[in-house]
Amino acid sequence: MQQIGRLLLITGLLLAGIGLLLSLGIGTKWIGRLPGDIRFEKGDVRFFLPITTCLLASLLLSAILWLFRR
């Protein structure tokens, strides 16, 4: 039960840190603008599909969770 509590605490701190960085504007220039992210704008129609950003976030979260399970 202590491991779950520790994992939740660390996850919460990481999310709070990421939220702080994003609220300060750090990382907002490249998040969603990576090569491979699809952006289509024509007139009033806007379509955005952040494929590369989602893959990068998934890789990062998988690596973090893999480290905690060891």
ABEGO torsion letter per residue (X at the ends): XAAAAAAAAAAAAAAAAAAAAAAAGBGAAABGABBGBBBBBBEABBBBBBAAAAAAAAAAAAAAAAAAAX
